[in-house]
Amino acid sequence: MTTDGPLPLKTDPGTVPEIDTARCSGCGRCIAACSLRLFGFEQQGRRKIAVLPEPDRCTGCGKCAVECAVGAITLEFDSVLPSGA
């Protein structure tokens, strides 16, 4: 994938989407919701699940979590706090 310019900055720099693979139905709503097209599918046995191969590029907007019909995506805060926090 190529980009024209710098990668987007996080809108909420302390969040990272977490995917509960046991709950993921493989519907693809997260893929459609992500304007940066960061989600993809991975085959696990007979089922496909959503994956986020480049979490550092995520802006933390939360659209994927809102669109997930089964609640498999949550936004988790990074364990490292910025200095001075």
N, C-alpha and C positions, 0 to 999 in steps of 0.2 A: 504494500500500500504506500502511495506517495502522498505528501501533503504540500500545499503551497503556503509555506510560512510556518511559524511556530505552532506547537501543539496547544490546544486550548487550555486555559487555566481553570482550575477547579472552582466551581461556584460555591461549593461548601468543602473547603480543603480537608476537613477531618473525617470525611465519610468514604466508605468503600462498600459497594454492593456485595452482599453475601448471598449465595444461592444454596438453598436447602435441596440437595439433589434427591433426597427421598420424597420430597413434595412436588418437585418439578414434573409437570405433565408433558413437557416438550411441545407446547402449543405454539410457541414463537412470538407471543405478544411482546415480550421484552425486546426481541430483535427488531420488531416493527416500531417500538416506542423509542428506541435509542437513535437520536439524530446523528450520532457519531458512528453508528454501526459497529459497536464494540463487542456485541454478543454474537455467539455462534452456537452451533450444536456439536455435541460429542456423543458418540454411540457408547452406551454402557449395556452390554449384553444385548437384549432385544429391544431396549428402549433408547430414545435419544433424550438428552438433557441439555439445558442451556449452560453455557460456559462464558466466562469473561477473561479471555486470554491476556488482555492488556489493562489491568485494573488501574494502573497509574495514569492512563489517559482519560479515565472517567471524570466527569465534572461534578458528580454528586447531585445531579438535578432531581433524581428520584422518580423519573417517569417510568422506569422499568418496574420499580416496586409498586407503583400505583396501578399499572396495567396488568400485573401478574394476578390472574384470576384465582390462583390457589394459594397465594401468600407465601410463595417459595423464595421471594427476594425481599431482603430487608437491608436497610442502610445501617452499617455498623461504624462507629467512630474508631479511628486509628488509635492504637494504644500509645502512640508517641504524641505528646502535646507540644505545641510550639513553645519556644523559650519565652519566658516571661508570663506564661499562662498560669 
